Structures are given as structure tokens and as C-alpha cells.
Amino acid sequence: MQFRPLTKARSSLGATFGGLPNGFWWLWSAQLINRACGFVMPLLAFYVTDELHRSAAFAGTVVAAIGIGSLAAGPFGGILADRLGHKPTLVGALTATAVSMVALAYARSPWTLLVGAFVVGLVSNATRPAHNALISEVIPEADQVRAYSLNFWAINIGYSVAMLSVGLVAVTGYTALFWLNAATTVIGAVLIAIRVPGRGPTEPPEDATAEQGFGSVLRDRTFVGFVAAELLVLTILLQSESGLPIAMNQDGFSPSTFGQVAALNGIVIACVQLPLTRLYKRFPESWVLAGSSALIGVGYSVLLFGHSAWIYGASIVVWTLGEIGNTPTSFAIVARISPDHLKGRYQGLYQMAWTGSAVLAPLIGGTVINTWGAAPLWIGCLVVALAAAAAQLGIGTRLNRRVEDARQKAEQGAEPAAEVG
């Protein structure tokens, strides 16, 4: 009896980490290394104002150039992944990211800085459709939610390490951090090139010659509805980077206090994501997606009950629990419903929900708080999240039906084409 807790712990660890192929763990390791040394993006505004002595307005323009490149990266990276193969596209985009980061470190004129930032945003985010599609390539369908959850875990742990390490700039200077970021990106590319299996581009089935190109993804109305609902949810989620700090500043909290409270997001993800993922697997994916979306809205509505640091902390804990359910599940759904020859394009369109929300969230959050105050923003987050959750529940039913139809057709020896209704 005294060994039962140890047995349960081993069983839990096995359920979380066991049974996944070695190729995935090399892909996971590359993700962790790259995120842990991802210094350039978070420090770019500081670099432009502090090192280059440019204005805050110009620094914002340079960061916006990154965002514009990110918006274009979804379709660009998805098309390349389908045409060249997921692994070659990922390795190539990582290599291009390293080169562009080093070039940006030596850009000085306004135009070279803006063009360099755009290119970094484009090639660094072009890795994402290929990376997510490659996970679906090396992981069996039954384990994909778990794999995407572990990938999300690596992203958040790596980001936390990077944020704790940015003080290195005081010792090394900015240029050295650009080189370090680039060097670790190359290491990740080499690991993937050598250790991760990958196949070439998948040829479309003979009966789906009309269903090729990005247009076929846009004609998939069910999937476009899924992306639109996720755009709403992610715009709410990313109030953590816009509405939340503005509201805390208005309530008199210092940037240091905001950082301490915001750190709860990474702490909660690191501590409870993996056990929560096992819990969520007991329920249909459409329920998990809709429930987690609603929970994100509920989390922000907690801020209607007060203005203390404890209330802000409670809000972050609640919406983080929703984030844990939403992100891995949504990536797994995209991987499952997309035809093999269009997986990169499907991931690319879904990525636009992330990059688009990064543009919309600060515009909406700042405008609403400036015009009406914080309370209407939190009420709006709750209402929109509940509406998106209801839509996701209906869309999820159609997507589940598509998965079942795909299985039946696969058993009959025919690969299904993308649904357009």
C-alpha cells in the first residue's frame, strides 16, 4: 500500500510522456531551445529606442512591421509547407530566420530596419504552419492532442526562460543577443534536419484535382467559421497584453506588480497543463473547445468584482485554465480535419487567427478603455466569449462528423477532399 502513490505517479508520467516517437521529442527539444533563447522579439522596441536612440513612435512602427510580416506568414508558410514538404519548409524557414536576425542586428537606416523587421516577422512565423503540420505527420491521430499540449508547454516554459534571461543584455549588449538567438535557431534547424523524420509533399488525390491551392481552404466554410470563432476567442485572450496592463496602470499598479501578477499565467501552465490535458481528454473535443473559450471570458469578467492585485491574479488563473484547454485542442482539430495535401495551408489560415488577434486586441482594448472604461471591456469579453463558445459547439459537431466520414472513406481506400459546405 505504501507504494501506491509512487505507482500512480509513474502511471501519470507514462500517460503524459510515454509512447510518443523519438522524432517528436527532437522536434519538441528544438522548440524549447528556440523559445528559451527568443530574445529578439520581446526586446526589439527597447533595442530601437535604447541602442539606436530612435523615437518611441518609430520603435512602435518597427514592431508593427514585425506584425505585418507575421500576418503574411500564415498563408506564405502554409503554401510552402504543402509544396516543399513540412520538414524542408521548417528547416529552411528556421535558417532564414537566423540569417534575417543577424542582418537586422546591423541595420541602421529607417528603411533597412523596417524591411528587416518585416522579413524577420515573415520568416520566423512561416515556421509555425510547417511545425504544426509536421507534428501531425509524426504523431498518430490518437496522440495529437497530447503532442500539441506538450508543444504548448515547451513554448511557455521557453518563453519564461527567455524573459528571465533578458537581463543578459546588460552584460553582453544587444548585438550578442541577436547572434545568440540566431545561433540557437540554427541549432534547432540542425536537430530537426538530422533527427526528425519527414516526407516530401503529399500529392493530392486523383478525385480532388479541383481542391488545390489556398482558395480551396477558403471555400471550406465550416473551417473558416472555426477560424473566425477562434479569432474572437484569441482577441479576448490577448487582452493580457493590452487591456490588462492598461487597466492595472489606471488602478495605480506599477509595471513590476503587473509583471509579478502576469507571471501567474506561465506558472499555472507549467504546473497544471499536463494533468488538465489528461482530464480534458475524457470529454468530446467540441465540448473542451467551447468550454475553454467560455472560461476565458469568465476569467476576464472576474475583474468586474474589484481592483485589487488578488482579483487580477484570480482572473489570470481562471482564463489561463481556459487557454490550456483551447490551444492544444484547436491545433489538434485543424490537423485532424485537413486533407494531407493541404495540411500546411489549413495551419496557415488558422495561424492568421493568432496574428490577426495580435493586431485587433490592442486596438480594441485601448479604444474601449479610453472611451468607456475597463468595465465595458470585461463585459464585452464575457459576452463575445460565450457567443464564440456557442458557435464552436455547433461547428465542432460538423467537424466531428467530418472526421467520422474521413475515417469511413479511408477504410474504403479513398482520401476525402476538403469540405466546402
C-alpha positions in Angstrom: 0.0 0.0 0.0 2.8 2.4 0.8 4.0 2.3 -2.9 0.6 3.1 -4.4 1.3 6.9 -4.7 4.6 6.1 -6.5 2.8 3.7 -8.8 0.2 6.3 -9.6 2.9 8.9 -10.2 4.7 6.6 -12.7 1.4 5.8 -14.4 0.6 9.5 -14.7 4.0 10.3 -16.1 3.7 7.5 -18.6 0.3 8.7 -19.7 1.8 12.1 -20.3 5.2 11.5 -21.8 5.2 7.8 -22.8 4.5 6.3 -26.2 5.5 9.2 -28.4 8.1 8.7 -31.1 11.7 10.0 -30.8 11.2 12.3 -33.8 8.6 14.3 -31.8 10.9 14.7 -28.8 13.6 16.1 -31.1 11.1 18.5 -32.6 10.0 19.4 -29.0 13.6 20.0 -27.9 14.2 22.3 -30.9 11.1 24.2 -29.9 12.2 24.6 -26.3 15.7 25.7 -27.3 14.4 28.3 -29.8 11.8 29.7 -27.4 14.2 29.8 -24.4 16.7 31.9 -26.5 14.0 34.0 -28.2 15.4 37.4 -27.1 15.0 39.5 -30.2 11.2 39.9 -30.5 10.5 41.0 -26.9 13.5 43.3 -26.8 13.1 44.9 -30.2 11.4 48.1 -29.0 14.0 48.5 -26.3 16.7 47.9 -28.8 15.4 50.6 -31.2 15.0 53.2 -28.5 17.9 52.4 -26.2 20.7 51.2 -28.5 19.8 53.0 -31.7 18.4 56.1 -30.0 15.2 56.3 -32.1 11.9 57.6 -31.0 9.2 55.5 -29.3 6.9 56.2 -32.3 9.5 54.7 -34.7 10.1 51.8 -32.4 6.3 51.1 -32.5 6.5 51.2 -36.3 9.3 48.7 -36.3 7.3 46.3 -34.1 4.3 46.9 -36.3 6.4 45.8 -39.3 7.0 42.5 -37.5 3.3 42.2 -37.1 2.6 42.8 -40.8 5.2 40.1 -41.7 3.5 37.8 -39.3 0.1 38.3 -40.9 1.6 37.4 -44.3 3.5 34.4 -42.8 0.5 32.1 -42.3 -0.6 31.7 -46.0 3.1 32.0 -47.1 4.4 29.3 -44.8 1.4 27.1 -45.3 1.7 27.1 -49.1 5.4 26.4 -48.9 4.8 23.5 -46.4 2.4 21.8 -48.8 4.6 22.4 -51.9 8.0 21.6 -50.5 7.1 19.3 -47.6 6.7 20.2 -43.9 10.2 19.3 -42.7 12.1 21.1 -45.6 10.0 24.2 -45.1 10.5 24.2 -41.3 14.3 23.8 -41.7 14.5 26.4 -44.4 12.4 28.9 -42.5 14.4 28.5 -39.3 17.6 29.0 -41.3 16.2 32.1 -42.9 15.1 33.4 -39.5 18.7 33.1 -38.2 20.1 34.9 -41.2 17.5 37.7 -41.0 18.1 38.2 -37.3 21.8 38.7 -37.8 21.1 41.1 -40.7 18.6 43.1 -38.5 21.3 43.5 -35.8 23.4 45.6 -38.3 20.5 47.6 -39.9 20.7 51.3 -39.1 18.7 53.3 -41.6 14.9 53.6 -41.1 14.1 51.6 -44.2 16.6 48.8 -43.5 15.2 48.5 -40.0 11.6 48.4 -41.3 12.4 45.9 -44.1 14.5 43.8 -41.8 11.7 43.7 -39.1 9.2 42.7 -41.8 11.4 39.9 -43.0 12.0 38.6 -39.5 8.3 38.6 -38.8 7.6 36.8 -42.1 10.2 34.0 -42.0 10.1 33.4 -38.2 6.3 32.9 -38.3 6.4 31.0 -41.5 7.9 28.2 -39.4 4.6 27.7 -37.5 2.4 26.1 -40.1 5.2 23.7 -41.1 6.0 22.9 -37.4 2.3 22.2 -36.5 1.8 20.2 -39.7 5.0 18.2 -39.0 3.7 17.3 -35.5 0.6 15.8 -37.2 2.9 13.9 -39.6 5.0 12.2 -37.0 2.3 11.7 -34.3 -0.6 9.2 -34.7 -4.1 10.9 -34.6 -4.9 9.4 -31.1 -1.9 11.2 -29.5 -2.1 14.5 -31.3 -3.9 16.5 -28.6 -1.3 15.3 -26.1 1.6 16.2 -28.5 0.2 19.7 -29.2 -0.2 20.1 -25.4 3.4 19.2 -24.8 4.4 21.6 -27.6 2.4 24.4 -26.0 4.1 23.5 -22.7 7.6 23.9 -24.3 6.6 27.2 -25.8 5.6 28.6 -22.4 8.5 27.2 -20.5 10.9 28.5 -23.1 9.3 32.0 -23.1 9.5 32.2 -19.3 13.2 31.3 -19.5 13.8 33.9 -22.2 12.0 36.6 -20.2 14.1 35.8 -17.1 17.3 35.9 -19.2 16.8 39.3 -20.9 18.9 40.9 -18.2 21.9 39.4 -20.1 21.7 42.5 -22.4 23.4 44.5 -19.6 26.4 42.1 -19.8 26.6 41.1 -23.5 24.9 44.1 -25.3 22.1 43.8 -27.8 24.2 42.6 -30.8 25.4 39.5 -28.9 21.8 38.5 -28.1 20.9 38.8 -31.8 23.7 36.4 -32.6 22.7 34.0 -29.7 19.1 34.0 -30.8 20.2 33.2 -34.4 22.7 30.5 -33.3 20.1 28.6 -31.3 17.7 28.9 -34.2 20.3 27.2 -36.4 20.8 24.5 -33.7 17.1 23.8 -33.8 17.1 23.6 -37.6 20.0 21.1 -37.5 18.3 18.9 -34.9 15.2 18.8 -37.0 17.1 18.2 -40.2 19.0 15.3 -38.7 16.7 13.7 -36.2 13.1 14.3 -37.2 11.7 12.1 -39.9 9.7 13.8 -42.7 8.3 13.0 -46.1 8.0 15.1 -49.2 4.9 17.0 -50.3 1.8 14.9 -50.4 0.2 14.6 -53.8 -3.5 15.4 -54.0 -5.9 12.5 -54.6 -6.9 12.0 -58.2 -10.5 12.8 -57.5 -9.7 16.1 -55.8 -7.9 18.0 -58.6 -10.1 21.0 -58.2 -9.4 21.1 -54.5 -5.9 22.5 -54.5 -4.4 25.9 -53.5 -5.3 28.3 -50.8 -8.7 29.0 -52.4 -9.9 25.5 -51.6 -9.2 26.2 -47.9 -11.2 29.5 -48.0 -14.1 27.6 -49.7 -14.3 25.3 -46.7 -17.0 27.3 -44.9 -17.0 25.2 -41.8 -13.3 25.7 -41.3 -13.5 29.4 -42.0 -16.2 29.6 -39.3 -13.9 27.7 -36.9 -11.1 30.2 -37.6 -13.4 33.2 -37.2 -14.6 31.9 -33.8 -11.0 31.3 -32.7 -10.1 34.8 -33.8 -12.7 36.2 -31.4 -11.5 34.0 -28.5 -7.9 34.8 -29.1 -8.6 38.5 -29.3 -10.1 38.2 -25.8 -7.2 36.1 -24.6 -4.7 38.6 -25.8 -6.2 41.4 -23.7 -3.5 40.1 -21.3 -1.0 42.1 -23.4 -3.2 45.2 -23.9 -6.3 45.8 -21.9 -5.0 44.1 -18.7 -1.8 46.2 -18.3 -3.7 49.4 -19.2 -6.3 48.7 -16.6 -3.7 47.9 -14.0 -1.9 51.1 -14.7 -5.1 53.0 -14.3 -5.6 51.3 -11.0 -2.2 52.5 -9.8 -0.2 49.4 -10.1 3.5 49.6 -11.1 5.0 47.7 -14.1 6.8 45.5 -11.5 3.5 44.5 -9.9 2.0 43.8 -13.3 4.9 41.6 -14.2 4.6 39.6 -11.0 0.8 39.1 -11.5 1.2 38.3 -15.2 3.8 35.6 -14.3 0.9 33.6 -12.9 0.0 32.7 -16.5 3.3 30.8 -17.1 3.3 29.3 -13.6 -0.2 27.9 -13.9 0.6 26.5 -17.4 3.8 24.9 -16.2 2.1 23.3 -13.1 -1.3 22.1 -14.3 -1.3 22.0 -18.1 -0.3 18.3 -18.4 -2.7 16.9 -15.8 -5.5 19.1 -17.1 -4.9 17.8 -20.6 -5.4 14.3 -19.4 -8.7 15.4 -17.8 -9.9 17.2 -20.9 -9.3 14.0 -22.9 -12.3 12.5 -21.2 -14.7 14.8 -23.0 -15.5 15.4 -26.7 -13.2 17.9 -28.3 -16.0 20.3 -29.2 -17.1 20.5 -25.6 -13.5 21.2 -24.5 -13.0 23.9 -27.1 -16.4 25.6 -26.3 -16.0 25.2 -22.5 -12.4 26.6 -22.5 -13.5 29.5 -24.7 -16.3 30.4 -22.3 -13.8 30.0 -19.4 -11.5 32.6 -20.9 -14.4 35.1 -21.0 -15.4 34.2 -17.4 -11.8 34.8 -16.4 -11.9 38.4 -17.6 -15.3 39.0 -16.1 -13.8 38.3 -12.7 -12.2 41.8 -13.0 -15.7 43.3 -12.6 -15.6 42.3 -8.9 -12.8 44.6 -7.8 -9.5 46.3 -8.5 -7.0 44.6 -6.1 -4.0 42.6 -7.1 -5.7 39.5 -5.8 -8.7 40.0 -8.2 -6.3 40.5 -11.1 -4.4 37.3 -10.0 -7.7 35.3 -9.8 -8.7 36.5 -13.2 -5.4 35.3 -14.7 -5.7 31.9 -13.1 -9.2 31.4 -14.5 -8.6 32.4 -18.1 -5.3 30.5 -18.1 -7.2 27.3 -17.4 -9.3 28.1 -20.4 -6.2 28.8 -22.5 -4.8 25.4 -21.6 -7.9 23.7 -23.0 -8.3 25.9 -26.1 -4.8 26.0 -27.6 -3.7 22.3 -27.9 -7.3 21.2 -28.8 -7.7 23.7 -31.6 -4.3 22.8 -33.2 -5.2 19.1 -33.0 -8.6 19.7 -34.6 -7.0 21.6 -37.5 -4.5 18.8 -38.0 -7.3 16.2 -38.0 -9.7 17.8 -40.4 -7.3 18.9 -43.0 -6.5 16.7 -46.1 -2.9 15.5 -46.2 -2.0 17.6 -49.3 -3.4 20.8 -47.7 -2.3 20.5 -44.0 0.2 23.4 -44.3 -2.4 25.7 -45.9 -5.0 24.8 -43.2 -2.5 25.5 -40.4 -1.5 28.7 -42.2 -5.1 30.0 -42.3 -5.5 29.1 -38.7 -2.3 30.9 -37.8 -4.0 34.1 -39.2 -6.4 33.9 -36.2 -3.4 34.3 -33.9 -1.6 37.1 -35.8 -4.9 38.8 -36.5 -5.9 38.8 -32.9 -2.5 40.3 -32.0 -3.4 43.3 -34.2 -7.1 43.5 -33.0 -6.6 43.0 -29.3 -4.6 46.2 -28.5 -6.7 48.3 -30.8 -10.0 47.1 -29.2 -8.7 47.1 -25.6 -7.1 50.5 -25.8 -10.0 52.1 -27.5 -12.7 50.7 -25.2 -10.9 51.6 -22.0 -10.1 55.1 -23.3 -13.7 55.7 -24.4 -15.8 53.9 -21.8 -13.5 52.5 -19.2 -12.4 49.0 -18.3 -15.7 47.5 -17.1 -17.3 47.5 -20.5 -14.3 45.8 -21.9 -14.6 42.9 -19.4 -18.3 42.6 -20.0 -17.7 42.5 -23.8 -15.1 39.8 -23.3 -17.6 37.7 -21.4 -20.4 38.2 -24.0 -18.2 37.6 -27.0 -16.6 34.6 -25.5 -19.9 33.0 -24.7 -21.1 33.7 -28.2 -17.9 32.2 -29.7 -18.3 29.2 -27.5 -21.8 28.5 -28.7 -20.6 28.8 -32.3 -17.7 26.4 -31.6 -20.1 23.8 -30.1 -22.1 23.8 -33.3 -19.1 23.9 -35.6 -17.5 21.1 -33.5 -20.4 18.9 -34.3 -19.9 19.3 -38.0 -16.1 18.8 -37.7 -16.6 15.6 -35.7 -19.0 14.4 -38.4 -16.3 15.2 -41.0 -13.7 13.1 -39.1 -16.0 10.2 -39.0 -16.7 10.5 -42.7 -13.0 10.7 -43.4 -12.4 7.5 -41.4 -15.1 5.7 -43.3 -13.7 6.8 -46.7 -10.2 5.9 -45.6 -11.4 2.4 -44.8 -12.8 2.2 -48.3 -9.5 3.3 -49.7 -10.4 6.9 -50.8 -9.0 10.1 -49.3 -11.7 12.7 -48.7 -11.4 16.1 -50.3 -11.8 19.3 -48.3 -15.4 20.1 -47.4 -16.8 23.2 -48.9 -20.1 23.4 -47.2 
